[in-house]
Amino acid sequence: MMVSELAAAVGESVASASYHLGQLREHGYIQVRPDLARSGRERWLQASEEAAPRELDDEASLNRFEMLLVGMQTAQLQGFLADRSGQWSASWRQAATVGSYRLRLTPSQLSAFHDEFLELYRRYRAAPPAPSTESEESADVTLAFNAVPQRSEQA
């Protein structure tokens, strides 16, 4: 996303968002993607590979960071949904997944699930498709992992 889009997604001014994004970039949580810019005025940003710090100094900082990520994820998903029939082939439209899955877990089970998810992610990341032997096109795919407890609606 561009800084202006991120600012709008989280309800901040461009100047404020730019400052905070600079801090996130400085600490390795986001990266600049010059390959996405259509002009010298555009500056595209992307979350780094494992941009979910659990060790931020205070809860307010962690909340702001997580809201930024939610805004980025929402904008990426909305962008795909708005243009999927124009830009993406039928095979990509069929393979893309938008869903919500619910499990009943303990905190330690959720941590283990997350660790397994990261292990699977790293395995696929270490073996990208080889362009010369790939019969299908490949593209960067955004995976958004959100695992949060929900209040039970039990009577």
PyMOL commands that set and color helices and strands:
alter all, ss='L'
color gray80, all
select helices_A, chain A and resi 3-10+14-26+34-36+59-87+90-95+107-126
alter helices_A, ss='H'
color red, helices_A
select strands_A, chain A and resi 30-32+45-47
alter strands_A, ss='S'
color yellow, strands_A
deselect
rebuild
show_as cartoon
